[in-house]
Amino acid sequence: MILLWLIIVPLIAGPAAWAFGRGANSLSRWISLLALAVDGVLVLSLWQTAPAPGSSWIAELRLAWIPQLGIGLHLAADGLSLVLVSLTIVLGLASVLCSWKEIGERVGFFHFNLLWILSGILGVFLSLDLFLFYVFWELMLIPMYFLINIWGHENRVAASYKFFLFTQAGGLLMLLSILSLASVHQAETGILTFDYALLKTTSLGPAASLLVMLGFFAAFAVKLPVVPFHTWLPDAHTEAPTAGSVILAGLLLKTGAYGLLRFVIPLFPAASAAFAPAAAALAALGILYGAVVAFGQRDLKRLVAYTSVSHMGFVLLGAFAGSAAAQSGAVMQMVAHGISTGALFIIVGLLQERLHTRDMERMGGFWSLAPRLSALGLVFCLASLGLPGFANFVAEFLVLAGSFPAHTAAVSVSAAGLVLAAVYSLRVVQRVFHGTAAVPMLPDLDARETLVLALLAVAILWLGLQPGLILHPLSPAMDGLSASGVLAGLIK
Amino acid sequence: MMTGTDLILLLPSLLLAAFAVIAMLGIAVRRSHGWTAFCAACGFLLAIAAGWRSLPLLPRPVTGLLFFDRFALLMTTVILAAGLAVSLISHAYLSRGEGRNEEFSILLLIASLGAAVLAASVHFAAFFLGLELLTVSLYGLIAYPRRGRSYEAGMKYLILAAVSSAFLLFGMALVYAETGSLAFPPNMHHLPAEVHSPLLLAGFGLMIAGVGFKLALVPFHLWTPDVYEGAPAPVTAFIATASKTAVFAVLLRLAPSLSLQPGSPLFAGLSLIAVLSMLAGNLLALRQENVKRMLAYSSIAHLGYVLVPFLAGGSAGASAAVFYLIAYTVTSLGAFGTVAVLSGKGQDRDSLEDYRGLAWRQPGTAAVLSVMFLSLAGMPVTGGFMAKVALVSAGVHASLWLLLAALVAGSVIGLFYYLRMITAIFSPPGAVIRLPVQLSLLGNGVLALLLFVLLWLGLLPGPLLRLVQASLPF
């Protein structure tokens, strides 16, 4: 039942925040914080639970929903879900705190949307019924659309359209794939079901399997994003309010990666193995392309958005590498990127709040004006470039080392991405924090802002020094993923 | 010979007719808008109740023209519920204008009677009778507010509906020439399924053209935007829902005799119509600035969607089509109903600009309208989503990949204009702030109920799916 409550608490708190926030804005903020805190306590109790022997599932819940169509309310959490659910709650708290002052209009409705997105994301990470998964997948779309469309910056309407259409087009292809898979399963066994465990046993022909797999991949590739499908991302990230960017980069992109690890690879092992070289090539392309384009940006927020494209390339590379090490590295990268990029977006948001610009040409010398902000900015820039000691380093190292046997060429090319990451990150440090002061004065972080960023900094350092915190609970799930013959043939 | 049982089965239709007469007599005594509206609402409610009372007697033919089974009952219920919703919404709408309002309810009752006859018809004579009863009443309803636009719309509908009736009649004549019978299935099951004679094919082809007019499928859709725009909003709601549901019910009954296997000429023709409707409807809706016109093009696309499970065939296909029609009926009633609740007889608020910032002025109405549009777009937890899933599922089972590709493409295009509307609703209020009209309690109650039904269909579609599956005779 804990799993269901995790999803329901923000789902109920959303309307509450809206209703009670009409008179008092801060009330809806506190309601949101409270709801996420409750979820945090629930997740902590899951961390204490060990998976049953012989299974990687820590908690599971099955309820009937639409029995006529074989649709059940099937929720389950293993190490992978648990890590991502925890990330969701941490970044959820961060995004409520970082919009405390930024959002001054329609505060209740803002928090309603925020909480519903988080609820949808939690549902995505916990659903083991493909139909339910699709419902949550779509559910997080509409509030995200509102978040960009109502509280975004100058070109918010166009950006929100683009975001919605790209994701929805991918989503519809996934719906076709889900229904085809269920239809084939029904033809084989006579049972109409959308249950993950049952559909996993479906045997499709190689051609059909590849087509159905590509339907899923299309949806996840748009979210991840994989390079030719990434064009919505810079716009959406740049135009969204800070909390929207944090959730987009920190969580929404992760749902795509999660979908690859949870659904694409286990459901279509053979097709995934056949597709793996192409995926690795796309990953290498994304890593380099994202880094190079990031280097050319003037808009600080757009720069950070493009670094996401680059970093998520490592996730794609690791996911299709066929080794537990690389796949664990991919998850580590999801967490590390979620925290470091989320924090960078918060810093950009704070700068924009103070300067009303995101243009790097109009920044500089902030170290002397706002030392706390600049120091924390430096920490996250260094994390983003993969400096040893930060979680990002562990993640990228694991991905590259784990993928080397399977995708030697792609790994060799991708490694260059690390150099480029150093180039663009240091450019940001140099432009924004060093040099002569570009503005007469810049207020430093207040207590709330310091608290959020410092906690995220501690988290990313801690995970960099103690990666076992995540890798250990992750290992049963990842071993299950790679031991089930999935892609393992790739490693010679 | 008519028996007492036959009369019980005919009771819903008789009640509709009776209440139309009572309302008319009432007008002869004293004109009272409240009284006629009350008569209409009573007529609809009693007719629905009478229909469900006859459940144990089903299925049973009456006079060879009509066949009362669970399918007819379900479709009649949908039609009458739509009629009831329209009559409740139109009360306040009509009060906000000049002129007499009493005949509106009578016409609405007669139109619903025609639609109910269609749902039970198994004979070309009954089909034509029902259709004309529906259509002729609609001429009056469309032109009812007597303003320029609605005259034009009524005239257009009159001419094009007459043309389509001519197509239909000629088609019936050709089919009759071949088969020697005016009844349709089950009497025509003896026809060889694989080869239709050219005469029969031409007959069915002409009938599809006639039905295509009523359903507003491409290329028979030209009247739709003008009529949707010109007709008063409650009547538009009726045309979009009850009228189309009734005609589609006839199409579903005719389906077994059309021998719609993939590869047959009728299958190819209907597939083409479906693809064109899905794509053209959505593309043409993109640039509309008028909400009613936008919804008109959207309805073309949606009827194209319903053809997908229809062509998939089988009970899965038919039940998906019926489920989709029901969800679409609820959604359209909600969307046009909102327009009607915000408008008056003098002038409909149908420009996109009228809805700018609605969310911050009338949150409740805006919420209903947004959810209706999200349902049209097929987003989850609305009935439109479940209906779309059922529909795609039927298409996947029958491997209609070309149609499904058109459906996905059409849906993505459709998102553009549904989002435009939602964006307008949630954007900051424009410079011109129009004062909200006095909202009617009745209209708002109906909208709230429709919202509830739509979310219920989206969250727990199980009971309705079971009901639909149990009522299919095919």
HADDOCK unambig.tbl for C-alpha pairs under 7 A between the chains (distance, minus, plus):
assign (segid A and resid 66 and name CA) (segid B and resid 460 and name CA) 6.81 0.50 0.50
assign (segid A and resid 66 and name CA) (segid B and resid 462 and name CA) 5.48 0.50 0.50
assign (segid A and resid 68 and name CA) (segid B and resid 462 and name CA) 6.42 0.50 0.50
assign (segid A and resid 135 and name CA) (segid B and resid 380 and name CA) 5.75 0.50 0.50
assign (segid A and resid 138 and name CA) (segid B and resid 379 and name CA) 6.88 0.50 0.50
assign (segid A and resid 138 and name CA) (segid B and resid 380 and name CA) 6.53 0.50 0.50
assign (segid A and resid 139 and name CA) (segid B and resid 380 and name CA) 6.48 0.50 0.50
assign (segid A and resid 150 and name CA) (segid B and resid 427 and name CA) 6.84 0.50 0.50
assign (segid A and resid 165 and name CA) (segid B and resid 412 and name CA) 6.68 0.50 0.50
assign (segid A and resid 169 and name CA) (segid B and resid 412 and name CA) 5.97 0.50 0.50
assign (segid A and resid 172 and name CA) (segid B and resid 408 and name CA) 6.52 0.50 0.50
assign (segid A and resid 179 and name CA) (segid B and resid 393 and name CA) 5.86 0.50 0.50
assign (segid A and resid 179 and name CA) (segid B and resid 396 and name CA) 6.92 0.50 0.50
assign (segid A and resid 180 and name CA) (segid B and resid 396 and name CA) 6.00 0.50 0.50
assign (segid A and resid 183 and name CA) (segid B and resid 397 and name CA) 6.15 0.50 0.50
